Amino acid sequence: MKQQLTALRAETLAIQAVLTNVLFQLKRLDPVLADAIARSFDNAADQIERAGRLASSEPVVKALVTIEELRGASLGRDRPRQTS
């Protein structure tokens, strides 16, 4: 079980690294893409918050923290979450 968790953590870390780098490169190509990426992070956070009404709070909080970390790595700290 421990070996499977370690493998899953490594895979998740690798996917996050690839995703943030791809999004960062797309952001640099076009301001329209940067806005679309920012909206996607906003939508993901909203989705997790809605799902959180049905789930325990610890996984929801961790998911939201991860989304914000990925947003920062992809878009920079100057693109905080937009509130609607």
C-alpha contacts under 8 A as a table, 3 or more apart, distances in Angstrom:
res1	aa1	res2	aa2	distance
1	M	4	Q	5.11
1	M	5	L	6.31
2	K	5	L	5.11
2	K	6	T	6.19
3	Q	6	T	5.10
3	Q	7	A	6.19
4	Q	7	A	5.07
4	Q	8	L	6.09
5	L	8	L	4.99
5	L	9	R	6.09
6	T	9	R	5.14
6	T	10	A	6.19
7	A	10	A	5.10
7	A	11	E	6.12
8	L	11	E	5.07
8	L	12	T	6.07
9	R	12	T	5.09
9	R	13	L	6.11
10	A	13	L	5.13
10	A	14	A	6.17
11	E	14	A	5.11
11	E	15	I	6.18
12	T	15	I	5.15
12	T	16	Q	6.13
13	L	16	Q	5.11
13	L	17	A	6.18
14	A	17	A	5.12
14	A	18	V	6.26
15	I	18	V	5.20
15	I	19	L	5.97
16	Q	19	L	5.08
16	Q	20	T	6.02
16	Q	70	L	7.35
17	A	20	T	5.39
17	A	21	N	6.21
18	V	21	N	5.25
18	V	22	V	6.12
19	L	22	V	5.22
19	L	23	L	6.09
20	T	23	L	5.16
20	T	24	F	5.92
20	T	70	L	6.20
20	T	71	R	7.87
20	T	73	A	6.00
20	T	74	S	4.74
21	N	24	F	4.98
21	N	25	Q	6.19
21	N	73	A	7.95
21	N	74	S	6.56
22	V	25	Q	5.23
22	V	26	L	6.23
23	L	26	L	5.03
23	L	27	K	6.02
23	L	37	I	7.20
23	L	74	S	5.51
23	L	75	L	7.65
24	F	27	K	5.07
24	F	28	R	6.41
24	F	73	A	7.50
24	F	74	S	4.51
24	F	75	L	6.09
25	Q	28	R	5.19
25	Q	29	L	6.60
26	L	29	L	5.18
26	L	30	D	6.96
26	L	33	L	6.44
26	L	34	A	7.10
27	K	30	D	5.92
27	K	31	P	6.57
27	K	33	L	5.64
27	K	34	A	4.30
27	K	37	I	7.42
27	K	74	S	7.79
27	K	75	L	6.92
28	R	31	P	7.37
28	R	34	A	7.38
29	L	33	L	7.39
30	D	33	L	5.28
30	D	34	A	6.42
31	P	34	A	4.85
31	P	35	D	6.23
32	V	35	D	5.16
32	V	36	A	6.27
33	L	36	A	4.98
33	L	37	I	6.09
34	A	37	I	5.13
34	A	38	A	6.18
34	A	75	L	7.32
35	D	38	A	5.04
35	D	39	R	6.18
36	A	39	R	5.10
36	A	40	S	6.17
37	I	40	S	4.98
37	I	41	F	6.45
38	A	41	F	5.23
38	A	42	D	6.36
38	A	71	R	7.44
38	A	75	L	7.35
38	A	79	R	7.32
38	A	81	R	7.58
39	R	42	D	4.91
39	R	43	N	6.05
39	R	82	Q	7.88
40	S	43	N	5.01
40	S	44	A	6.07
41	F	44	A	5.03
41	F	45	A	6.20
41	F	67	I	6.80
41	F	68	E	7.94
41	F	71	R	6.49
41	F	81	R	7.60
42	D	45	A	5.22
42	D	46	D	6.21
42	D	81	R	5.94
42	D	82	Q	6.55
43	N	46	D	5.03
43	N	47	Q	6.07
44	A	47	Q	5.02
44	A	48	I	6.24
44	A	67	I	7.54
45	A	48	I	5.16
45	A	49	E	6.17
45	A	64	L	6.07
45	A	67	I	6.73
46	D	49	E	5.07
46	D	50	R	6.21
47	Q	50	R	5.18
47	Q	51	A	6.18
48	I	51	A	5.01
48	I	52	G	5.93
48	I	60	V	6.44
48	I	63	A	7.19
48	I	64	L	7.06
49	E	52	G	4.87
49	E	53	R	6.89
49	E	60	V	6.95
49	E	64	L	7.97
50	R	53	R	5.65
50	R	54	L	7.83
51	A	54	L	5.63
51	A	55	A	6.52
51	A	60	V	7.96
52	G	55	A	4.83
52	G	56	S	6.66
52	G	57	S	6.43
52	G	60	V	5.59
53	R	56	S	7.92
55	A	59	P	7.82
55	A	60	V	7.41
56	S	59	P	6.46
56	S	60	V	6.95
57	S	60	V	5.09
57	S	61	V	6.04
58	E	61	V	5.22
58	E	62	K	6.21
59	P	62	K	5.06
59	P	63	A	6.00
60	V	63	A	5.05
60	V	64	L	6.18
61	V	64	L	5.16
61	V	65	V	6.18
62	K	65	V	5.08
62	K	66	T	6.16
63	A	66	T	5.05
63	A	67	I	6.20
64	L	67	I	5.02
64	L	68	E	6.26
65	V	68	E	5.16
65	V	69	E	6.17
66	T	69	E	5.01
66	T	70	L	6.10
67	I	70	L	5.13
67	I	71	R	6.03
68	E	71	R	4.90
68	E	72	G	6.12
69	E	72	G	5.15
69	E	73	A	6.22
70	L	73	A	5.05
70	L	74	S	5.93
71	R	74	S	5.13
71	R	75	L	5.63
71	R	76	G	7.02
71	R	77	R	7.85
71	R	79	R	7.84
71	R	80	P	7.95
72	G	75	L	5.42
72	G	76	G	4.52
72	G	77	R	4.90
72	G	78	D	7.99
72	G	79	R	7.41
72	G	80	P	7.91
73	A	76	G	5.70
73	A	77	R	7.73
75	L	78	D	7.51
75	L	79	R	6.19
76	G	79	R	6.08
77	R	80	P	6.50
